[in-house]
């Protein structure tokens, strides 16, 4: 065995439900392409799960990383299912996500990007700092500090 963890194990893979027995998950039609798994979304007028928009005040849930799935795989933690498919959405529970901005600390609030997205800060992405007119606070908090890659567990609607 060639691997050893000297200080801390990695937190997980973004979009992975970390405590499955304590989670509520629903299946929904994806109406638009998400940048990756582990992002917040809303239900649109057609009843599909899509990335949030600038007028979003409360997201519906978080896109779950299904395994296995035929998605647009690029590298571990950065793939997403194709729009037009059925995918799981976390309504309540614990999930590993990627923190895109700020320093995630245990117990700190979670903010979700709803405007001015970029490759590094996608719509629905999780951030540890509030940005006026670009992020909203959600009913979630960080369960620990982020690992070296920015992955961190959050508690949502708990």
C-alpha positions in Angstrom: 0.0 0.0 0.0 1.6 3.2 -1.1 -0.7 5.8 0.3 -0.6 7.4 3.7 -2.3 10.4 5.2 0.0 12.4 7.4 -2.4 15.0 8.7 -6.0 14.6 7.3 -7.9 12.5 4.9 -9.5 14.2 1.9 -13.0 15.4 2.7 -14.7 13.6 -0.2 -15.9 14.2 -3.7 -18.2 17.2 -4.5 -21.8 16.0 -4.8 -21.4 12.9 -2.7 -24.0 12.5 0.0 -21.9 11.9 3.1 -24.5 10.6 5.6 -27.0 8.7 3.4 -29.1 7.4 6.3 -29.8 11.0 7.5 -30.7 12.4 4.1 -33.8 13.1 2.0 -33.2 12.7 -1.7 -35.7 13.1 -4.6 -35.3 12.3 -8.4 -35.8 15.3 -10.7 -35.5 16.1 -14.4 -32.5 18.3 -15.2 -33.7 21.1 -17.4 -30.3 22.7 -17.9 -26.6 21.8 -17.7 -24.9 22.2 -14.4 -21.2 22.9 -14.2 -20.7 20.0 -11.8 -22.3 18.0 -9.1 -22.7 19.4 -5.6 -24.3 22.7 -6.8 -27.6 24.2 -5.6 -30.5 24.5 -8.0 -34.2 25.6 -8.2 -37.3 24.2 -9.8 -38.2 26.2 -13.0 -41.7 26.9 -14.4 -41.6 23.5 -16.3 -40.9 21.5 -13.1 -37.3 20.9 -14.0 -34.2 21.2 -11.7 -32.0 24.0 -13.1 -29.2 26.3 -11.8 -30.3 29.3 -9.7 -31.0 32.7 -11.3 -30.3 36.2 -10.0 -33.9 36.4 -8.5 -33.5 33.2 -6.5 -34.2 33.7 -2.8 -34.4 30.0 -1.7 -32.9 27.1 -3.6 -34.7 23.8 -3.9 -31.9 21.4 -3.3 -28.4 20.2 -4.2 -27.4 18.1 -7.3 -26.2 14.7 -6.1 -23.3 12.9 -7.7 -24.8 9.6 -8.8 -22.5 6.6 -9.3 -22.3 5.3 -11.9 -23.7 7.7 -14.5 -22.9 8.6 -18.1 -22.0 12.2 -17.7 -19.6 14.7 -19.1 -16.7 13.2 -17.1 -13.5 15.2 -17.1 -11.9 14.5 -13.8 -12.9 13.2 -10.4 -15.2 15.8 -8.8 -15.7 17.9 -11.9 -18.2 15.9 -13.9 -21.9 16.6 -14.2 -24.9 14.7 -15.6 -26.2 15.7 -18.9 -29.3 18.0 -19.0 -32.5 16.3 -20.0 -31.8 13.3 -17.8 -33.2 12.3 -14.4 -30.9 12.9 -11.4 -31.0 12.9 -7.7 -31.4 16.1 -5.7 -30.6 16.4 -2.0 -33.5 18.1 -0.1 -32.1 17.6 3.4 -28.9 16.1 4.7 -25.2 16.1 4.6 -23.0 16.4 1.4 -19.5 17.0 0.4 -19.2 20.2 -1.7 -16.5 22.4 -3.2 -16.1 25.7 -1.5 -15.4 28.2 -4.2 -14.6 31.4 -2.2 -13.6 32.3 1.3 -12.4 30.1 4.2 -14.8 27.4 5.3 -14.9 27.0 9.0 -16.9 24.6 11.2 -20.3 26.1 12.0 -20.0 29.0 9.5 -22.9 29.9 7.2 -23.1 28.7 3.6 -23.7 31.1 0.7 -24.8 30.2 -2.8 -23.8 32.0 -6.0 -26.9 33.2 -8.0 -25.3 35.9 -10.3 -22.0 36.8 -12.0 -20.8 33.3 -12.4 -17.5 32.2 -13.8 -15.6 28.9 -14.3 -14.2 29.2 -10.8 -17.6 30.3 -9.3 -20.5 28.6 -11.0 -24.2 29.3 -10.5 -25.3 27.3 -7.5 -21.8 27.1 -6.2 -21.0 27.1 -2.5 -19.0 30.0 -0.9 -18.0 30.8 2.6 -18.3 34.6 2.1 -21.3 36.7 1.2 -21.0 38.9 -2.0 -23.8 41.6 -2.3 -26.2 40.9 -5.2 -24.2 37.7 -6.2 -24.8 35.2 -3.3 -27.6 34.3 -1.0 -27.6 32.8 2.5 -29.1 29.3 2.7 -30.2 27.1 5.5 -26.9 25.3 5.6 -23.6 25.4 7.5 -20.1 24.0 7.2 -19.4 20.9 9.3 -15.6 21.3 9.3 -12.8 23.2 7.7 -12.2 22.5 4.0 -9.5 20.1 2.9 -6.5 21.2 0.8 -8.7 21.0 -2.4 -11.5 23.1 -1.0 -13.8 20.1 -0.4 -15.9 20.3 2.7 -19.0 18.7 4.2 -22.1 20.9 4.7 -25.3 20.2 6.6 -28.4 21.4 4.6 -31.9 21.8 6.0 -31.0 20.0 9.2 
